Amino acid sequence: MNDPYSPPRSDVSRPPDSDGAGLARAFLSTLGMGVVALGTGWIIFPTILRQVFSPNSTFFAYRPGSAGLVADLVSDALTYFVCSYLAARMNRTRPYAVAMGVAAIGWLVYFLEVGGVSGIRHSIYPLWYELAPVHFLPAWIAAYVVSRSRR
């Protein structure tokens, strides 16, 4: 059909990025942004916060006050929002899966680092700090923002 008024035909049986390249992009963006989030959340922001809350000692590294804990939670949430947002933007069709993957990497590493459930229960930090949703909530919000901006 050479009708100039009919839309061009395309193969609609497969969604875009359902091939191996799309899955590789999803995996690499999840893994890459997960590593960036861990590096930012464990090296860069703690260094900055240590200087802000205790410029002459390393006391913040071991027992910060409530202001330091809240600042740490805010910086972690900001880190996971930005990294999840970037990972979701890099992927074209799976913003929620990729963003939650970044959050899952961060949460799993944190869970293993503190020693599991017993480490959380017997930590020197308060329970509200240990159970704060700084991984999955910012990732879900970032995925929501990305999915709404594509419409």
Secondary structure, DSSP 8 states (H G I E B T S, - for coil): ---TTS------SS-TT-SHHHHHHHHHHHHHHHHHHHHIIIIIHHHHHHHHH-TT-SGGGT---HHHHHHHHHHHHHHHHHHHHHHHHHSSS-HHHHHHHHHHHHHHHHHHHHTHHHHHHT-SS-HHHHT--TTHHHHHHHHHHHHHHT-
